[in-house]
């Protein structure tokens, strides 16, 4: 079943809506340039009311705060989504200090990989080898495999995410197929209830991520759009 993340959550009402509609994960944006930016204290007031099985991901751009563990505790997060800057990979010094048990996802502009295929190889080589405690966790499993997925978005390094635009799914097929041999792939950027089925059909990703495509206004979700989006994903799962 396709993993579904609803991102850009700013209030408890929208969080509950997404959970009730069947979301697997919620995203909270900690990026001051985003219209969906939220404070750690606000996120804590939301996450403490949510079911334990729903992932609560803090979305960061470039790097994590130095007091990461304190930030996680204050926010009630269960995982991180890191939008990587050009040339930065998960083995950066800050990423090495991510606490055990915290799910960590990486997010990249799809166009950067499509236009420069050599970057895909370099990125995959920077990931940890599937050895030790990772070896026993099959690709696609949940709950105990950190750094298990890479998000492909239509954003750029200058404007990470939130563009409301799709990337060229057809051109991205070779990149996605190469990546899926090593990591799970999540498709993001411009997804809506009307186009997510096509994205799933072309790329066959492990998961999908949506924000602006289910909003009434930036930072405020549209209940009907949220329900229709998740329903479309589940219907595609049944038809696959």
Secondary structure, DSSP 8 states (H G I E B T S, - for coil): --EEEE----SHHHHHHHHHHT-SEEEEE--TTSTTB--HHHHHHHHTTS-TTSEEEEEEESS--TTHHHHHHHHT-SEEEEE--TT--TTSHHHHT--TT-EEEEEEEHHHHHH-THHHHHHHHHS--S-GGGTTS-TT--SS-TT-EEEEES--SSS-S-------HHHHHHHHHHHHTTSEEEE-SS--TTTHHHHHHHH--SEEEESGGGEEETTEE-HHHHHHHHHHHHHHHHH-
